Amino acid sequence: MKVDVAIAGGGPAGLALAIHAAKRGLSTIVLERRAWPVDKACGEGLMPAGLGQLESMGVLGRVSSADSAPFESIRYVQEDGSFAEARLPGRGGLGIRRLALVEALAARARELGAQLKSQSPVLRCWPTSSAMVVETPFSTLEATLLVAADGLMSPLRRAAGLERASPGPRRFGLRQHFRLAPWSRAVEIHLSTGAEAYVTPCGRKGEQRSRSRSNRCCTDSRHWSTD
């Protein structure tokens, strides 16, 4: 098989790239090493610029209100309850479940003709004079361009010798969803020594709370919904 663009990684970055490539008439394949759709602990909130990108890609209309909720501002909250808040420009942002975002992006990519392959890790790759040869457990293909969109711990980046040590402390992510009606149209960022906890509304069925520590490197996120 020969394609114009092969993308290792089926998260939001890889799928967005697949959409843009397919819209330009390039034959495109996405190779995701895990089962689809891929979930992970993340903030699950899109800022105004991100919403504009989803709209331009034809994805925003595919996101259900059951899995998303608008927010209007960002509120920083100290331990004593004092806070500073700033409204976002334009229509604001959108809290959205990670799986809902990935599924909407994947549907649009398929509609445009991109091939999406799950459980298809890139085992190895090497250049020729005209292409990159990409080997997966099921096939070997040639791509004019190979893109590593395989995440923070990218195996392709390490294999290419591009890994660099991070200057800051490591951070880990945890997340949980709770069924509780949102109490605010703001993303709340609760601050304490060495830690941040995020609370983000994400639809009629959910609200997210996440916490990250920079010193002990842990994050916790929780979601609520009304049903």
Salt bridges, closest charged atoms under 4 A:
GLU32 OE2 - ARG34 NE 3.09
ASP39 OD2 - ARG175 NH2 2.62
GLU44 OE2 - ARG175 NH1 2.97
GLU44 OE1 - HIS177 NE2 3.72
GLU44 OE1 - HIS223 NE2 2.82
GLU55 OE1 - ARG91 NH2 3.08
GLU72 OE1 - ARG87 NH1 3.52
GLU72 OE2 - ARG185 NE 2.89
GLU85 OE1 - ARG75 NE 2.80
GLU111 OE1 - ARG62 NH2 2.67
GLU111 OE1 - ARG108 NH1 2.38
GLU135 OE1 - ARG124 NE 2.82
GLU163 OE1 - ARG157 NE 2.90
GLU188 OE2 - ARG75 NH1 3.09
GLU188 OE1 - HIS190 NE2 2.94
ASP220 OD2 - ARG222 NE 2.98
